[in-house]
């Protein structure tokens, strides 16, 4: 059925694991445009007309579980044949149960060139194949937060979006390293969503440290030793060229005056590190200074 001035929506309305189709639009080029709306059910790739809906064009469609009974309902708006603007809500009274997928497992973050690669295992769903599940990832600077990458769900897993347009259909996600600050701990999790928009709980939260150094090299301050006119909290940290923390040289209050700290070429676990370029980061009095240094053996 060809239509224009139209809208379509995909979702598993009968909970059989396949995406069904709702379509609306005009079938005629001239007024009153012969508006048409219908629901087509998908049975293993074969679509059949299931129900005619209020015919509208210049239309918009949304699928969501408005009554929270485990199946998708239909909201349709547009102009009917008489040119009147109408809105209709169709409640889905189907009795097929839909169980949410399992939560993803084995969350991991690895470096991939200029990116961080987020991976997880496929979830399991009783009504549909695992390969057709979608995923929603959240990343924040504190536990359960999503200020870095926003999820399509609230922290308790309840949907905050009525469609799948913001979701990932694969079990990986790439994000540039420069989205994260060097040495900062980030928290992330992911949940699975099936074709009926039923959502798993979020996976147990995992953490990683930012590896970007771009935000530290913009303006390198030159300094000799550590000194100041007043007692101050001082944090002096060494990072390798990949942005990974190597050694904490100082993390506490230093009395006013001049101090000299020596690095013996070992990390926080007392292991010798190899030759290379390192970053020395000083944080004190609300300011941060960074300079490069070379360790040669």
Buried (B, 14 or more C-beta within 10 A) or exposed (E): EEBEBBBEBBBBBBBBBBBBBBBBBBBBEEEBBBBBBBBBBBEEEEEEEBEEBBBBBBBBBBBBBBEEBBBBBBBBBBBBBEEEEBEBEBEBEBEBEBBBBBBBEEBEBEEEEEBBBBBBBBBBBEBBEBEBBBBBBBBBBEEEBBEBBBBBBEBEBEBEBBBBEEBBEEBEBEBEBBBBBBBEEBBBBBBBBBBBBBBBBBBEBBEBBBBBBEBBEEEEEEEEEBEBEEEBEBBBBBBBEEBBBBBEBBEEEBEEEEBEEEBEBEBEEEEEBEEBEBBBBBBBEEEBBBBEEEBEE
